[in-house]
Amino acid sequence: MDRYAVFGNPIEHSKSPLIHTLFAKQTQQVIEYGRQQPDANGFNDAINTFFTEGFIGANVTSPFKLDAFRFANELTPRAKAAEAVNTLYKRQDGSILGDNTDGAGLVQDLQRLWGELNGKRLLLIGAGGATRGVILPLLTAKVQNIHIANRTASKAQQLADRFKKEGAITASGFNDIPEIQFDLIVNCTSSSLDGGLPEITPSIFTNASYAYDMTYKAQATSFMVWAEECNPDIRTADGLGMLVGQAAESFYVWRNVRPKIEPIIEIVREML
């Protein structure tokens, strides 16, 4: 039986074992999937032991994505772009491939919800690792342009400069977001986890069609509620579909089988 696990600290809250077990059942794959919680500085020892003991692949979450990035023998283009790895795979020759499936998970969920992204104008709120991990997949999906807004404008500009060769991308602080009509606004910050909101002007939502929050909860997140208050016609979604989508992409990297995500989203949603 092929064995996998998710690495993080803390990790007891992770839905990954449930999601991958459901994927395996759906696709008739025989796998075992567990959790690993190394100490803050213990990732390398833990992952070396993990692969030595015969495990095939791992998902990696906070705070170990940079450790996994450094650990991999080879990186996919999207992992290089993200400068972080959330998927490790031990290949037949023993080498370790590092991938990042977060951006693919977001793109697939946005397409599932609202159709193709080509020609869309996007506002990404925040300039941290979550944002960096999705820019290349969004540009590859042929969005018209991306604007990154961050509390510290220079950090947003650094990201924009890094990806400007890949497509149309601009940046600003929260207070000087350009007054253009964005089709889609994505909250890449974790503000909703504690009921907070990003410090952007509410008028940004007025002409937008969609608002997406990367975090998820049993009920609508604070960002989703705020977007709907600002624009009753806007369509909103949380990041549960992204979570399941990035897991499905990992499953495909490991198994070369692509699960259907909608039934799994429904099951996980009922358990929140």
C-alpha positions in Angstrom: 0.0 0.0 0.0 1.4 3.4 -1.0 1.6 5.7 2.0 1.4 9.5 2.2 1.0 12.1 4.9 0.6 15.9 5.5 3.3 17.8 7.4 2.5 20.8 9.5 2.6 22.3 13.0 -0.1 22.4 14.2 -1.6 19.7 12.1 -4.5 18.1 14.0 -7.0 20.4 12.3 -6.0 19.3 8.8 -8.7 18.0 6.4 -6.1 16.5 4.1 -6.4 12.9 5.5 -10.1 13.0 5.0 -9.9 14.5 1.6 -7.3 12.1 0.2 -9.1 9.1 1.7 -12.2 10.3 -0.1 -10.3 10.7 -3.3 -8.9 7.2 -3.0 -12.3 5.7 -2.5 -13.8 7.7 -5.4 -11.0 6.7 -7.8 -10.5 3.1 -6.5 -6.9 3.7 -5.4 -5.5 1.9 -2.4 -3.5 4.3 -0.2 -2.8 5.2 3.4 -2.7 8.9 4.4 -1.8 10.3 7.8 -0.5 13.3 9.7 3.0 14.3 10.8 3.8 17.2 13.2 7.6 17.8 13.4 9.0 20.4 15.8 9.4 23.9 14.4 13.0 23.1 13.4 12.6 19.4 12.8 11.2 19.2 9.3 14.3 17.9 7.5 14.9 15.1 10.0 11.3 14.1 9.9 10.9 14.2 6.1 14.2 12.2 5.6 12.9 9.5 8.0 9.5 9.6 6.3 10.9 8.8 2.8 13.5 6.4 4.2 10.6 4.4 5.7 9.0 3.9 2.3 6.5 6.7 2.1 5.8 7.9 -1.4 4.6 11.5 -1.1 3.7 14.3 1.3 1.6 17.4 1.5 3.3 20.3 3.4 1.5 23.2 5.1 2.5 25.9 7.5 5.3 26.5 8.6 7.2 24.1 6.5 6.6 25.1 2.8 10.0 26.9 2.6 11.7 23.9 4.2 10.1 21.6 1.6 11.2 24.0 -1.1 14.8 23.7 0.0 14.5 19.9 0.6 13.4 18.9 -2.9 16.0 17.7 -5.5 14.0 19.2 -8.4 11.3 21.9 -8.5 8.4 22.4 -10.9 8.1 25.8 -12.6 5.1 26.7 -10.4 7.1 25.7 -7.3 10.0 27.9 -8.4 7.6 30.8 -9.0 5.9 30.3 -5.6 9.2 29.9 -3.8 7.4 27.3 -1.7 6.5 23.6 -1.9 3.3 22.0 -0.7 3.7 18.7 -2.5 6.6 16.3 -2.4 6.9 13.1 -4.5 9.5 10.4 -4.3 10.1 9.2 -7.9 11.2 5.8 -9.1 14.9 6.9 -9.1 14.7 8.0 -5.5 14.8 11.7 -6.3 12.3 14.1 -4.6 10.2 16.3 -6.8 8.8 19.5 -5.2 5.6 21.1 -6.5 3.2 23.8 -5.5 -0.5 23.0 -6.3 -2.1 26.0 -4.5 -2.4 28.2 -7.5 -3.8 25.3 -9.6 -6.3 24.7 -6.9 -7.4 28.3 -6.9 -7.7 28.5 -10.7 -9.7 25.3 -10.9 -12.1 26.5 -8.2 -12.6 29.9 -9.8 -13.3 28.2 -13.1 -15.7 25.7 -11.5 -17.6 28.5 -9.8 -17.6 31.3 -12.4 -16.2 30.0 -15.7 -13.0 30.9 -17.6 -10.7 33.6 -16.4 -9.3 34.8 -19.7 -9.8 38.5 -20.1 -10.7 39.0 -16.4 -9.3 41.9 -14.3 -8.2 40.7 -10.8 -7.4 42.4 -7.6 -5.3 40.3 -5.1 -5.4 41.5 -1.6 -2.2 40.8 0.3 1.4 40.2 -0.8 2.4 37.2 1.3 3.2 33.6 0.3 -0.4 32.8 -0.5 -0.4 35.5 -3.2 3.0 34.6 -4.5 1.8 31.0 -5.0 -1.1 31.8 -7.2 0.2 34.6 -9.5 1.8 32.4 -12.2 -1.2 30.0 -12.5 -3.6 33.0 -12.8 -1.5 34.6 -15.5 -1.2 31.2 -17.3 -5.0 31.1 -17.2 -4.8 34.3 -19.4 -6.4 36.8 -17.0 -6.2 40.3 -18.5 -4.3 41.8 -15.7 -3.6 41.5 -11.9 -3.3 44.2 -9.4 -1.7 43.4 -6.0 -2.7 45.6 -3.1 -0.9 45.3 0.3 -0.6 47.3 3.5 3.1 47.8 2.6 3.1 48.9 -1.0 6.8 48.1 -1.5 6.2 44.4 -0.8 3.4 44.3 -3.4 5.6 46.1 -5.9 8.4 43.5 -5.4 5.9 40.8 -6.3 4.7 42.7 -9.3 8.3 43.3 -10.5 9.1 39.6 -10.1 6.2 38.5 -12.4 5.9 41.4 -14.8 7.6 39.3 -17.6 4.8 36.8 -17.3 1.9 39.2 -17.9 0.2 42.5 -17.0 0.7 43.1 -13.3 0.7 46.2 -11.1 0.8 47.0 -7.4 -0.1 49.5 -4.8 -0.8 50.0 -1.1 -4.3 49.6 0.3 -5.0 53.3 0.1 -4.2 53.9 -3.5 -5.8 51.0 -5.4 -6.6 52.2 -8.9 -10.2 53.1 -9.5 -10.8 50.6 -12.3 -13.5 48.0 -12.5 -12.1 44.7 -11.2 -14.1 41.6 -12.3 -12.8 39.5 -9.4 -11.4 40.4 -5.9 -9.5 37.7 -4.1 -8.6 38.0 -0.4 -5.2 36.3 0.0 -4.8 37.4 3.6 -5.9 35.4 6.7 -7.9 38.3 8.1 -11.2 36.4 8.0 -9.9 33.7 10.3 -10.5 35.9 13.3 -13.3 37.9 11.8 -11.2 40.8 10.5 -11.2 42.6 7.2 -8.4 44.0 4.9 -8.1 47.7 5.1 -9.3 48.6 1.6 -12.0 51.0 0.5 -15.5 49.4 0.2 -16.1 51.1 -3.1 -13.7 48.5 -4.7 -16.6 46.0 -4.6 -19.2 48.3 -6.2 -18.7 47.2 -9.8 -17.0 43.8 -9.2 -18.8 40.6 -10.2 -17.0 38.2 -7.8 -15.3 38.1 -4.4 -13.3 35.1 -3.2 -11.8 34.5 0.2 -9.0 32.0 0.4 -10.0 31.1 4.0 -13.1 29.1 4.8 -15.5 28.5 7.6 -18.8 26.7 8.3 -20.6 30.0 7.6 -19.8 32.9 5.2 -16.5 34.5 6.1 -16.3 38.2 7.3 -14.8 39.1 3.9 -17.7 37.5 2.0 -20.3 39.2 4.2 -18.6 42.6 3.8 -18.4 42.2 0.0 -22.2 41.4 -0.2 -23.0 44.4 2.1 -21.0 46.6 -0.3 -22.6 45.1 -3.4 -25.7 43.0 -3.1 -25.2 41.7 -6.6 -21.7 40.3 -6.1 -21.2 36.6 -6.0 -19.0 35.3 -3.3 -17.2 32.0 -2.3 -14.7 30.9 0.3 -11.6 28.8 -0.1 -12.8 25.3 0.6 -12.9 24.5 -3.1 -9.3 25.8 -3.4 -8.3 23.5 -0.5 -9.9 20.4 -2.2 -8.6 21.5 -5.6 -5.0 21.8 -4.5 -5.3 18.4 -2.8 -6.7 16.9 -6.1 -3.8 18.3 -8.0 -1.4 16.7 -5.5 -3.3 13.4 -5.9 -2.8 13.7 -9.6 1.0 14.4 -9.2 1.3 11.2 -7.1 -1.2 8.9 -8.8 -1.7 10.2 -12.3 -5.5 10.1 -11.6 -7.6 13.3 -11.3 -10.5 13.1 -8.8 -13.8 14.9 -9.1 -13.7 17.6 -6.6 -17.3 18.8 -6.3 -18.6 15.7 -4.4 -15.7 16.0 -2.0 -16.3 19.7 -1.4 -19.9 18.8 -0.4 -18.8 16.1 2.0 -16.2 18.3 3.7 -18.5 21.3 3.8 -21.1 19.2 5.8 -18.4 18.4 8.3 -17.3 22.0 9.0 
